[in-house]
């Protein structure tokens, strides 16, 4: 066995080639590389850990089954996230037909929300904007609820951006839309989150006594949305 086939530092391309040659350890390394991020997004999307785990398992099974059809000219992680989105959609439709909405796995959804907040915070070069402060305060309780209220295409675009770290071209490819369309989905979703969180913050501030020595908080976060929507630059995955 080639030692690089199970080396965590190996590129996706090397691991895929090894997996296609029959080295199961190589595919297991790919699973380890992407499983946590996929699961966080699936929990956020499906709101129940058992359903999310099933969707992620099915996504990896499909990827393994169809690996020979993967076109190496394109990003593997984009291909994998596309499969996950499809599995989450199927799982959500199946659950909608057979059961009433379940209760979210709050602890794991909170983990997902906190991961998103950490990614958002990293985009601002260490400066915490009003938007980031609002999101950070809401993360442990309400952020997953707010994502669930967004249209699926906007919420999924945000999950791909923040949980998966995908670039806008990758989001466009995964969601079958144009790059401007991907940017618009992220931007519009962020604007809606900002509006909801700002209203929550304003209600909270209005109920608190004002410290005369404290300057008012500027809740106009349109500039912060532009900052976060632009996000960090990614050079794609390791393939």
ABEGO torsion letter per residue (X at the ends): XBAAAABAABBAAAAAAAAAAGBAAAAAAAAAAAAAAAAAAAAAAAGBAAAAAAAAAAAAAAAAAAAAABBAABBAAAAAAAAAAAAAAAAAAAAAAABBBBBBBAAAAAAAAAAAAAAAAAAAGGBBBAAAAAAAAAAAAAAAAAAAABBAAAAAAAAAAAAAGBBAAAAAAAAGBBAAAAAAAAAAAAAAAAAAAAAAAAAAAAABBBBAABBBBBABAAAAAAAAAAEBBBAEBAX
